[in-house]
Amino acid sequence: MRAITIPESGGPEVLSWDEVPDPVPGEGEVLVEVVASAVNRADIVQRQGFYDPPPGASPYPGLECSGRIAEIGTGVSGWAVGDEVCALLSGGGYAEKVVVPAGQLLPVPKGVDLKHAAALPEVACTVWSNVFMIAHLRPGETLLVHGGSSGIGTMAIQLAKAVGAKVAVTAGTKEKLEHCARLGADILINYKEQDFVAELKAATDGAGADVILDNMGAKYLDRNVRALAVNGRLAIIGLQGGTKGELNIGALLGKRAAISATTLRARPLSEKTAIVAAVREHVWPLLEGGHIRPVVDREFPMSDAAAAHRVVEESGHVGKVLLVVE
């Protein structure tokens, strides 16, 4: 088969569409013929040499895919060769074939194109596990999403609105904020021109956000705590703004607030299986009912993954950028 390899760390130009050995499914695994994958920030950091795959994972980038089951390993039930699926991966999505633990498979939702289903697993699992399973966003509460026009952001807006929450977003351009508004965002904040703490407080009568989904890390830590409501929950899922920040524990105590920080890729199989099962139970009916949808900005041939990486690094996109097997 062919796969995108990373012969050396560096810019997008290091990505190479090479012939590599076919993967073989082991016990509890299936082999998927890939139709499409999607670009995630983690893929870029891996390409740059700062995010090695977890032990035992494929060395090729790609944390999600869609396609058809080509082979089933021993001990797998409930799936058949030819089934159309999408999958959460620890790596290997930038390839013509990938081995997937059966617990990380999802059926393609009714009404969703097989190719576009590649835009769902990583964002759905990340948002559901952090915003709902950990932070317990409830109807009537306010969610602040940093990077509202990203793949994660577009899914978070839709899911929060679907359960009856109010949604605030930050984004860097008027056009991106308009996209967020079309998805249902209620409070639109241009982080380049406005102070998100002040804007959020003004829009919530001084209360702040009950839940904050943060992709920035250290850069936003102090302001995120100030933006939290009493009993608020800050869920950190990214480090685009650095890894080390100063935390005012007194402010956190005063608000009886909580901070969680998680990654998805390195979680053990049992945890990923539980998250995928929860997504299938709670998110898939919303997709099949037309209440939420995958947001796809554009598509590239998988062999041109370098061009797709450039688009994501420049942050000129809204939603997901797909890589399609030709």
VOBA-1610 file (N, C-alpha, C; in pm, whole numbers, padded with zeros to 5 digits, always signed):
BEGIN
Met+00085-00119+00000Met+00000+00000+00000Met+00089+00124+00000Arg+00024+00240-00013Arg+00093+00366+00001Arg+00048+00437+00128Ala+00139+00513+00185Ala+00109+00590+00305Ala+00197+00715+00306Ile+00152+00815+00378Ile+00234+00934+00400Ile+00333+00903+00512Thr+00462+00910+00480Thr+00566+00888+00580Thr+00634+01020+00613Ile+00706+01019+00725Ile+00779+01137+00770Ile+00926+01097+00783Pro+01002+01098+00672Pro+01142+01053+00676Pro+01228+01134+00772Glu+01196+01262+00789Glu+01267+01349+00882Glu+01173+01458+00929Ser+01202+01513+01044Ser+01117+01620+01098Ser+01138+01748+01018Gly+01031+01829+01010Gly+01046+01955+00939Gly+00914+02011+00894Gly+00918+02091+00787Gly+00800+02154+00733Gly+00716+02058+00652Pro+00607+02106+00594Pro+00518+02018+00517Pro+00588+01942+00405Glu+00696+02000+00353Glu+00765+01938+00240Glu+00828+01802+00273Val+00844+01770+00402Val+00905+01641+00438Val+00808+01525+00421Leu+00678+01553+00412Leu+00580+01446+00398Leu+00598+01378+00262Ser+00598+01244+00263Ser+00628+01167+00142Ser+00526+01055+00122Trp+00474+01043+00002Trp+00373+00940-00034Trp+00449+00817-00084Asp+00470+00720+00005Asp+00562+00608-00021Asp+00490+00474-00019Glu+00552+00377-00083Glu+00508+00238-00070Glu+00560+00182+00061Val+00471+00118+00138Val+00505+00061+00268Val+00436-00073+00281Pro+00478-00157+00375Pro+00412-00287+00392Pro+00266-00271+00434Asp+00182-00361+00385Asp+00042-00361+00427Asp+00032-00399+00574Pro-00055-00333+00651Pro-00077-00374+00789Pro-00164-00499+00795Val-00148-00573+00902Val-00223-00699+00920Val-00301-00691+01051Pro-00431-00715+01047Pro-00509-00706+01171Pro-00478-00821+01266Gly-00465-00789+01393Gly-00445-00890+01495Gly-00576-00921+01565Glu-00567-00986+01678Glu-00686-01020+01753Glu-00758-00892+01799Gly-00890-00889+01776Gly-00969-00774+01816Gly-00958-00655+01724Glu-00898-00673+01606Glu-00876-00562+01513Glu-00939-00591+01378Val-00961-00485+01300Val-01007-00498+01163Val-00915-00417+01072Leu-00910-00456+00946Leu-00837-00380+00845Leu-00937-00297+00766Val-00911-00167+00758Val-01000-00075+00686Val-00929-00024+00561Glu-00997-00035+00447Glu-00950+00033+00326Glu-00995+00178+00335Val-00900+00268+00340Val-00928+00408+00370Val-00982+00480+00247Val-01090+00554+00266Val-01143+00644+00165Val-01094+00786+00190Ala-01092+00826+00318Ala-01048+00962+00351Ala-00996+00965+00494Ser-00910+01062+00519Ser-00864+01094+00654Ser-00878+01245+00670Ala-00840+01298+00786Ala-00851+01442+00809Ala-00726+01490+00881Val-00694+01618+00860Val-00575+01677+00921Val-00611+01731+01059Asn-00531+01693+01159Asn-00545+01746+01294Asn-00415+01814+01335Arg-00425+01906+01430Arg-00305+01977+01478Arg-00198+01880+01526Ala-00241+01768+01585Ala-00145+01669+01634Ala-00059+01614+01521Asp-00116+01603+01400Asp-00038+01555+01286Asp+00074+01651+01253Ile+00045+01780+01263Ile+00146+01881+01233Ile+00258+01877+01336Val+00221+01864+01463Val+00322+01859+01568Val+00406+01732+01555Gln+00344+01620+01514Gln+00420+01497+01489Gln+00519+01518+01375Arg+00473+01581+01268Arg+00562+01608+01153Arg+00680+01694+01193Gln+00658+01786+01286Gln+00763+01876+01332Gln+00861+01807+01427Gly+00828+01686+01472Gly+00918+01610+01557Gly+00892+01623+01705Phe+00774+01678+01744Phe+00747+01705+01885Phe+00636+01618+01944Tyr+00585+01519+01869Tyr+00473+01440+01920Tyr+00481+01299+01863Asp+00563+01216+01926Asp+00580+01080+01878Asp+00453+00998+01899Pro+00425+00903+01811Pro+00310+00815+01832Pro+00327+00735+01961Pro+00217+00698+02027Pro+00229+00614+02146Pro+00285+00477+02110Pro+00342+00405+02208Pro+00399+00273+02180Pro+00299+00180+02111Gly+00346+00115+02005Gly+00263+00020+01933Gly+00176+00081+01825Ala+00168+00214+01818Ala+00083+00279+01717Ala+00157+00287+01584Ser+00082+00305+01477Ser+00141+00325+01345Ser+00231+00447+01345Pro+00345+00443+01274Pro+00433+00560+01266Pro+00380+00667+01172Tyr+00278+00635+01093Tyr+00227+00731+00996Tyr+00125+00823+01065Pro+00115+00949+01021Pro+00018+01040+01083Pro-00125+01002+01046Gly-00219+01066+01114Gly-00360+01044+01083Gly-00435+00983+01199Leu-00519+01063+01266Leu-00587+01018+01388Leu-00732+00982+01365Glu-00775+00978+01240Glu-00913+00938+01209Glu-00920+00903+01062Cys-01022+00828+01026Cys-01041+00792+00885Cys-01183+00745+00863Ser-01219+00734+00736Ser-01340+00664+00696Ser-01304+00568+00585Gly-01384+00465+00569Gly-01356+00366+00466Gly-01443+00243+00479Arg-01394+00131+00425Arg-01471+00006+00427Arg-01386-00106+00488Ile-01450-00190+00565Ile-01378-00301+00627Ile-01336-00400+00520Ala-01207-00433+00517Ala-01152-00525+00418Ala-01122-00662+00478Glu-01095-00667+00607Glu-01058-00792+00672Glu-01088-00781+00821Ile-01127-00893+00879Ile-01162-00894+01021Ile-01071-00991+01095Gly-01008-00944+01202Gly-00922-01029+01283Gly-01001-01120+01374Thr-00933-01207+01442Thr-00999-01301+01533Thr-01059-01226+01652Gly-01167-01279+01702Gly-01228-01222+01821Gly-01313-01100+01798Val-01340-01066+01672Val-01420-00947+01642Val-01560-00992+01602Ser-01661-00932+01664Ser-01799-00960+01628Ser-01873-00830+01606Gly-01984-00837+01535Gly-02066-00719+01513Gly-02028-00638+01390Trp-01924-00679+01320Trp-01880-00609+01199Trp-01860-00711+01087Ala-01875-00667+00962Ala-01858-00757+00847Ala-01775-00689+00740Val-01708-00771+00660Val-01633-00718+00546Val-01728-00639+00456Gly-01687-00521+00416Gly-01769-00434+00333Gly-01844-00326+00408Asp-01852-00339+00541Asp-01919-00235+00620Asp-01852-00101+00601Glu-01932+00004+00585Glu-01878+00139+00576Glu-01865+00195+00717Val-01745+00241+00751Val-01714+00280+00888Val-01631+00408+00890Cys-01624+00469+01007Cys-01522+00568+01036Cys-01458+00526+01168Ala-01342+00579+01197Ala-01267+00524+01310Ala-01179+00629+01376Leu-01167+00615+01507Leu-01070+00690+01586Leu-00940+00611+01586Leu-00828+00677+01556Leu-00700+00609+01542Leu-00595+00667+01636Ser-00492+00586+01663Ser-00373+00636+01732Ser-00267+00680+01632Gly-00293+00660+01505Gly-00202+00692+01396Gly-00237+00607+01276Gly-00178+00640+01159Gly-00193+00555+01042Gly-00304+00592+00947Gly-00376+00701+00973Gly-00488+00737+00886Gly-00448+00789+00750Tyr-00325+00842+00738Tyr-00277+00893+00609Tyr-00223+00774+00528Ala-00309+00685+00489Ala-00265+00563+00420Ala-00383+00502+00346Glu-00352+00408+00258Glu-00458+00340+00184Glu-00527+00234+00268Lys-00459+00185+00371Lys-00516+00085+00461Lys-00468+00114+00603Val-00551+00079+00701Val-00511+00098+00840Val-00578-00008+00926Val-00507-00055+01027Val-00562-00149+01124Val-00624-00070+01239Val-00743-00112+01280Val-00818-00040+01382Val-00869-00138+01488Pro-00849-00111+01617Pro-00916-00190+01720Pro-01067-00179+01702Ala-01137-00291+01713Ala-01281-00292+01686Ala-01357-00193+01775Gly-01307-00170+01896Gly-01373-00078+01987Gly-01364+00067+01946Gln-01281+00097+01845Gln-01267+00235+01798Gln-01335+00259+01664Leu-01416+00162+01623Leu-01492+00174+01499Leu-01629+00235+01525Leu-01677+00311+01429Leu-01812+00364+01431Leu-01876+00342+01294Pro-02004+00310+01289Pro-02070+00304+01158Pro-02082+00444+01100Val-02079+00456+00969Val-02102+00586+00908Val-02248+00625+00936Pro-02271+00742+00995Pro-02409+00780+01028Pro-02496+00790+00903Lys-02620+00747+00914Lys-02714+00760+00803Lys-02725+00906+00763Gly-02717+00932+00633Gly-02728+01068+00583Gly-02596+01141+00570Val-02487+01078+00615Val-02354+01139+00605Val-02275+01068+00496Asp-02215+01144+00407Asp-02132+01090+00300Asp-02013+01016+00359Leu-01977+00902+00300Leu-01867+00820+00351Leu-01738+00901+00362Lys-01709+00982+00263Lys-01587+01062+00264Lys-01590+01163+00379His-01702+01232+00395His-01714+01334+00499His-01717+01275+00640Ala-01748+01147+00650Ala-01747+01082+00782Ala-01607+01083+00843Ala-01504+01099+00760Ala-01366+01107+00812Ala-01346+01230+00899Ala-01435+01329+00887Ala-01423+01452+00966Ala-01482+01439+01105Leu-01537+01323+01140Leu-01614+01311+01263Leu-01543+01250+01384Pro-01470+01140+01372Pro-01431+01067+01494Pro-01349+01147+01594Glu-01246+01215+01550Glu-01159+01286+01644Glu-01232+01401+01713Val-01307+01479+01637Val-01375+01594+01698Val-01491+01549+01786Ala-01567+01450+01741Ala-01680+01404+01821Ala-01632+01342+01952Cys-01527+01261+01946Cys-01476+01198+02067Cys-01411+01299+02161Thr-01338+01395+02106Thr-01274+01497+02189Thr-01378+01583+02259Val-01476+01633+02184Val-01576+01722+02243Val-01664+01647+02341Trp-01713+01529+02303Trp-01805+01459+02394Trp-01733+01420+02523Ser-01610+01372+02513Ser-01540+01326+02634Ser-01506+01442+02726Asn-01467+01556+02671Asn-01425+01668+02755Asn-01541+01755+02802Val-01628+01794+02711Val-01735+01888+02746Val-01847+01820+02822Phe-01875+01694+02791Phe-01990+01628+02850Phe-01954+01520+02952Met-01856+01435+02922Met-01822+01328+03016Met-01740+01378+03134Ile-01655+01479+03112Ile-01570+01533+03219Ile-01628+01662+03277Ala-01660+01759+03191Ala-01707+01889+03239Ala-01858+01894+03263His-01930+01796+03214His-02075+01782+03243His-02155+01907+03208Leu-02135+01957+03086Leu-02217+02070+03040Leu-02364+02032+03044Arg-02447+02122+03101Arg-02589+02095+03116Arg-02673+02198+03040Pro-02798+02162+03010Pro-02887+02258+02944Pro-02897+02387+03024Gly-02895+02500+02953Gly-02905+02629+03018Gly-02772+02689+03060Glu-02665+02609+03062Glu-02533+02661+03098Glu-02468+02727+02976Thr-02358+02798+03003Thr-02284+02867+02897Thr-02151+02799+02874Leu-02123+02766+02748Leu-01996+02708+02706Leu-01918+02812+02627Leu-01792+02834+02665Leu-01700+02916+02586Leu-01606+02824+02511Val-01602+02840+02379Val-01515+02758+02294Val-01409+02847+02232His-01283+02825+02265His-01174+02896+02198His-01146+02828+02064Gly-01126+02908+01960Gly-01108+02850+01828Gly-01238+02793+01775Gly-01343+02874+01780Gly-01476+02826+01745Gly-01491+02779+01602Ser-01405+02826+01511Ser-01417+02787+01371Ser-01333+02665+01335Ser-01262+02610+01431Ser-01180+02489+01407Ser-01271+02367+01396Gly-01210+02254+01364Gly-01287+02130+01361Gly-01350+02100+01496Ile-01270+02111+01601Ile-01321+02091+01737Ile-01429+02194+01767Gly-01402+02319+01735Gly-01495+02426+01766Gly-01630+02410+01698Thr-01629+02377+01569Thr-01755+02364+01497Thr-01839+02250+01551Met-01775+02143+01597Met-01850+02033+01658Met-01901+02072+01797Ala-01817+02143+01874Ala-01857+02183+02009Ala-01977+02277+02006Ile-01978+02371+01913Ile-02092+02462+01901Ile-02220+02383+01878Gln-02216+02293+01782Gln-02337+02220+01745Gln-02386+02129+01856Leu-02295+02059+01921Leu-02337+01968+02028Leu-02392+02044+02147Ala-02327+02155+02183Ala-02376+02233+02297Ala-02515+02289+02270Lys-02536+02340+02149Lys-02668+02392+02114Lys-02772+02280+02112Ala-02732+02162+02068Ala-02826+02050+02061Ala-02876+02007+02198Val-02795+02029+02302Val-02839+01991+02437Val-02897+02110+02514Gly-02910+02225+02447Gly-02976+02337+02511Gly-02886+02432+02588Ala-02757+02435+02556Ala-02665+02528+02621Ala-02651+02655+02537Lys-02599+02760+02600Lys-02565+02884+02532Lys-02417+02878+02496Val-02379+02927+02378Val-02242+02910+02330Val-02177+03044+02299Ala-02060+03064+02357Ala-01973+03176+02322Ala-01851+03122+02251Val-01800+03195+02154Val-01682+03150+02079Val-01583+03265+02064Thr-01456+03227+02052Thr-01354+03322+02006Thr-01303+03276+01870Ala-01274+03374+01785Ala-01212+03348+01655Ala-01142+03476+01612Gly-01058+03465+01509Gly-00972+03578+01475Gly-01018+03666+01362Thr-01129+03631+01294Thr-01178+03715+01185Thr-01330+03723+01190Lys-01383+03828+01128Lys-01528+03846+01117Lys-01590+03729+01043Glu-01524+03683+00936Glu-01578+03574+00856Glu-01589+03445+00936Lys-01488+03415+01016Lys-01493+03294+01098Lys-01604+03304+01203Leu-01619+03422+01261Leu-01726+03440+01360Leu-01863+03424+01295Glu-01876+03469+01171Glu-02003+03452+01100Glu-02034+03305+01076His-01931+03227+01044His-01951+03082+01031His-01999+03022+01163Cys-01939+03065+01273Cys-01979+03015+01405Cys-02124+03051+01435Ala-02163+03172+01399Ala-02300+03215+01422Ala-02399+03129+01343Arg-02362+03092+01221Arg-02452+03008+01140Arg-02468+02870+01201Leu-02368+02826+01276Leu-02378+02697+01344Leu-02454+02706+01476Gly-02483+02828+01520Gly-02563+02845+01640Gly-02498+02923+01752Ala-02373+02967+01736Ala-02306+03040+01844Ala-02382+03168+01878Asp-02394+03196+02007Asp-02472+03309+02055Asp-02387+03433+02081Ile-02265+03413+02131Ile-02177+03523+02170Ile-02050+03513+02086Leu-02022+03616+02008Leu-01911+03613+01912Leu-01804+03711+01956Ile-01681+03661+01977Ile-01572+03743+02029Ile-01451+03733+01937Asn-01407+03845+01883Asn-01286+03850+01802Asn-01167+03867+01897Tyr-01091+03759+01918Tyr-00985+03763+02018Tyr-00872+03858+01981Lys-00864+03898+01854Lys-00760+03992+01812Lys-00797+04136+01846Glu-00925+04163+01863Glu-00971+04299+01885Glu-01041+04319+02018Gln-01082+04211+02084Gln-01162+04221+02206Gln-01102+04137+02317Asp-01129+04176+02441Asp-01090+04100+02559Asp-01200+03997+02587Phe-01169+03870+02568Phe-01277+03771+02580Phe-01334+03764+02721Val-01255+03795+02823Val-01308+03794+02960Val-01415+03902+02975Ala-01384+04022+02934Ala-01478+04133+02947Ala-01602+04111+02862Glu-01582+04066+02739Glu-01696+04044+02650Glu-01789+03936+02703Leu-01729+03829+02753Leu-01811+03719+02805Leu-01888+03763+02929Lys-01821+03834+03019Lys-01889+03883+03139Lys-02005+03975+03103Ala-01982+04064+03006Ala-02087+04156+02965Ala-02207+04083+02907Ala-02181+03975+02834Ala-02289+03902+02767Ala-02363+03806+02860Thr-02306+03781+02978Thr-02368+03686+03072Thr-02405+03754+03204Asp-02424+03884+03200Asp-02460+03960+03321Asp-02359+03938+03434Gly-02232+03926+03396Gly-02126+03913+03494Gly-02098+03772+03542Ala-02175+03676+03494Ala-02162+03539+03546Ala-02038+03467+03493Gly-02013+03476+03362Gly-01902+03402+03302Gly-01947+03270+03243Ala-01851+03187+03208Ala-01879+03059+03142Ala-01881+02946+03244Asp-01980+02859+03231Asp-01986+02740+03316Asp-01881+02637+03273Val-01857+02629+03143Val-01755+02538+03089Val-01676+02613+02983Ile-01544+02597+02986Ile-01456+02652+02882Ile-01379+02538+02818Leu-01386+02530+02685Leu-01307+02433+02610Leu-01190+02508+02549Asp-01068+02476+02596Asp-00951+02558+02565Asp-00845+02480+02489Asn-00801+02537+02376Asn-00694+02476+02297Asn-00561+02549+02311Met-00555+02652+02397Met-00438+02738+02404Met-00342+02703+02518Gly-00394+02656+02630Gly-00305+02619+02739Gly-00255+02739+02817Ala-00124+02750+02833Ala-00064+02848+02925Ala-00104+02991+02896Lys-00107+03029+02771Lys-00133+03169+02734Lys-00266+03219+02788Tyr-00365+03130+02794Tyr-00500+03171+02834Tyr-00534+03129+02977Leu-00442+03067+03049Leu-00476+03007+03178Leu-00537+03109+03275Asp-00469+03220+03299Asp-00518+03318+03395Asp-00652+03376+03350Arg-00661+03414+03224Arg-00785+03474+03175Arg-00900+03374+03174Asn-00871+03248+03146Asn-00975+03146+03150Asn-01033+03133+03291Val-00946+03132+03391Val-00994+03122+03528Val-01081+03243+03562Arg-01039+03362+03518Arg-01119+03482+03544Arg-01252+03479+03469Ala-01255+03410+03357Ala-01378+03403+03276Ala-01476+03297+03327Leu-01432+03209+03416Leu-01520+03103+03466Leu-01627+03158+03558Ala-01743+03096+03552Ala-01849+03123+03648Ala-01821+03048+03778Val-01895+03079+03881Val-01888+03001+04005Val-01926+02856+03971Asn-01849+02762+04024Asn-01864+02619+03993Asn-01830+02588+03847Gly-01751+02675+03784Gly-01714+02653+03645Gly-01611+02544+03627Arg-01601+02494+03502Arg-01508+02386+03469Arg-01429+02423+03344Leu-01298+02423+03357Leu-01208+02453+03246Leu-01149+02322+03194Ala-01173+02294+03066Ala-01121+02172+03003Ala-01014+02211+02902Ile-00889+02177+02931Ile-00777+02211+02844Ile-00745+02092+02754Ile-00746+02115+02622Ile-00722+02006+02528Ile-00607+02036+02432Gly-00543+02154+02446Gly-00435+02188+02356Gly-00336+02282+02419Leu-00221+02295+02355Leu-00111+02374+02410Leu-00056+02472+02308Gln-00145+02525+02221Gln-00098+02616+02116Gln-00038+02745+02175Gly-00075+02777+02301Gly-00022+02896+02365Gly+00080+02866+02472Gly+00142+02748+02467Gly+00248+02716+02562Gly+00208+02617+02669Thr+00308+02569+02742Thr+00288+02461+02839Thr+00296+02504+02984Lys+00355+02620+03011Lys+00374+02661+03150Lys+00313+02798+03175Gly+00222+02805+03272Gly+00157+02930+03306Gly+00141+02941+03457Glu+00107+03061+03503Glu+00088+03082+03646Glu-00060+03073+03680Leu-00092+02992+03780Leu-00231+02969+03819Leu-00260+03038+03951Asn-00363+03121+03953Asn-00409+03184+04076Asn-00504+03087+04146Ile-00449+03009+04237Ile-00529+02907+04304Ile-00638+02972+04390Gly-00608+03091+04444Gly-00708+03161+04523Gly-00833+03193+04442Ala-00812+03236+04317Ala-00926+03265+04230Ala-01004+03138+04199Leu-00931+03028+04181Leu-00996+02901+04153Leu-01079+02855+04274Leu-01020+02869+04393Leu-01092+02831+04515Leu-01216+02919+04534Gly-01199+03048+04509Gly-01310+03139+04528Gly-01430+03107+04441Lys-01403+03048+04325Lys-01512+03013+04234Lys-01554+02866+04246Arg-01489+02794+04337Arg-01517+02650+04351Arg-01510+02582+04214Ala-01408+02620+04138Ala-01395+02578+03999Ala-01300+02459+03986Ala-01299+02399+03869Ala-01217+02281+03843Ala-01148+02293+03708Ile-01029+02236+03699Ile-00954+02233+03573Ile-00923+02087+03538Ser-00950+02049+03414Ser-00909+01918+03364Ser-00822+01939+03242Ala-00732+01847+03218Ala-00645+01854+03100Ala-00629+01714+03045Thr-00666+01694+02920Thr-00662+01559+02864Thr-00609+01560+02721Thr-00553+01447+02682Thr-00530+01416+02541Thr-00607+01288+02512Leu-00632+01263+02385Leu-00709+01145+02346Leu-00620+01034+02291Arg-00516+01071+02218Arg-00437+00974+02143Arg-00373+00867+02230Ala-00319+00907+02345Ala-00242+00813+02428Ala-00326+00740+02532Arg-00457+00763+02533Arg-00540+00694+02630Arg-00541+00544+02602Pro-00555+00462+02706Pro-00561+00317+02684Pro-00685+00278+02603Leu-00679+00162+02541Leu-00786+00114+02455Leu-00920+00111+02528Ser-00919+00072+02655Ser-01045+00062+02729Ser-01113+00198+02739Glu-01037+00304+02761Glu-01095+00438+02771Glu-01145+00486+02636Lys-01068+00461+02531Lys-01113+00502+02398Lys-01240+00427+02358Thr-01245+00299+02392Thr-01364+00220+02360Thr-01486+00277+02430Ala-01471+00317+02554Ala-01583+00375+02629Ala-01627+00508+02569Ile-01530+00590+02527Ile-01563+00719+02466Ile-01635+00697+02333Val-01583+00608+02250Val-01645+00579+02121Val-01788+00527+02140Ala-01808+00441+02239Ala-01942+00390+02266Ala-02037+00503+02307Ala-01987+00596+02388Ala-02070+00709+02432Ala-02103+00800+02314Val-02007+00820+02225Val-02031+00902+02105Val-02136+00836+02016Arg-02126+00705+02001Arg-02225+00634+01918Arg-02365+00646+01980Glu-02372+00642+02111Glu-02502+00650+02179Glu-02561+00791+02175His-02478+00892+02197His-02531+01027+02216His-02517+01119+02095Val-02408+01104+02019Val-02383+01197+01908Val-02439+01146+01776Trp-02428+01017+01753Trp-02473+00962+01624Trp-02622+00987+01598Pro-02711+00975+01697Pro-02852+01009+01669Pro-02872+01155+01628Leu-02790+01246+01680Leu-02800+01386+01642Leu-02756+01407+01496Leu-02654+01332+01454Leu-02611+01338+01314Leu-02719+01280+01223Glu-02772+01164+01260Glu-02870+01098+01175Glu-03002+01173+01172Gly-03029+01253+01276Gly-03149+01335+01278Gly-03132+01469+01211Gly-03011+01498+01162Gly-02987+01624+01094Gly-02969+01743+01187His-02950+01717+01317His-02935+01826+01413His-02793+01882+01413Ile-02694+01800+01380Ile-02556+01844+01366Ile-02500+01782+01239Arg-02386+01833+01195Arg-02327+01783+01070Arg-02177+01801+01073Pro-02105+01720+00995Pro-01961+01746+00981Pro-01940+01874+00901Val-01841+01953+00943Val-01810+02078+00872Val-01676+02057+00801Val-01680+02055+00669Val-01560+02030+00588Val-01527+02154+00507Asp-01405+02203+00524Asp-01362+02324+00453Asp-01321+02292+00310Arg-01234+02193+00294Arg-01186+02156+00161Arg-01122+02019+00166Glu-01094+01965+00046Glu-01035+01833+00033Glu-00907+01840-00051Phe-00812+01751-00019Phe-00690+01736-00097Phe-00668+01588-00125Pro-00603+01555-00237Pro-00558+01418-00253Pro-00462+01382-00140Met-00470+01261-00090Met-00383+01224+00021Met-00236+01237-00015Ser-00204+01214-00141Ser-00065+01228-00184Ser-00014+01372-00170Asp-00107+01467-00161Asp-00070+01608-00146Asp-00097+01655-00003Ala-00064+01571+00092Ala-00084+01605+00233Ala-00010+01732+00272Ala+00103+01760+00206Ala+00180+01880+00239Ala+00097+02005+00218Ala+00021+02012+00110Ala-00063+02129+00084Ala-00170+02142+00191Ala-00228+02031+00232Ala-00330+02033+00337Ala-00272+02083+00469His-00151+02040+00501His-00085+02086+00624His-00063+02237+00620Arg-00025+02289+00505Arg-00002+02433+00494Arg-00130+02511+00524Val-00242+02462+00471Val-00370+02530+00495Val-00403+02532+00644Val-00385+02418+00711Val-00419+02411+00853Val-00323+02497+00935Glu-00196+02495+00901Glu-00099+02576+00975Glu-00127+02726+00960Glu-00179+02766+00845Glu-00210+02907+00823Glu-00344+02948+00883Ser-00420+02850+00934Ser-00550+02874+00999Ser-00647+02949+00909Gly-00641+02920+00781Gly-00734+02984+00688Gly-00860+02905+00664His-00881+02798+00739His-00992+02707+00714His-01099+02720+00821Val-01216+02666+00793Val-01324+02654+00891Val-01367+02507+00892Gly-01365+02444+01009Gly-01397+02302+01016Gly-01276+02217+00982Lys-01301+02107+00911Lys-01195+02009+00886Lys-01143+02018+00742Val-01016+01982+00726Val-00951+01965+00596Val-00930+01816+00575Leu-00984+01763+00464Leu-00979+01620+00440Leu-00869+01581+00343Leu-00819+01458+00359Leu-00726+01394+00266Leu-00798+01274+00206Val-00809+01271+00076Val-00889+01171+00008Val-00799+01080-00072Val-00816+00948-00056Val-00740+00850-00133Val-00790+00853-00277Glu-00700+00869-00368Glu-00739+00880-00510Glu-00768+00742-00570
//
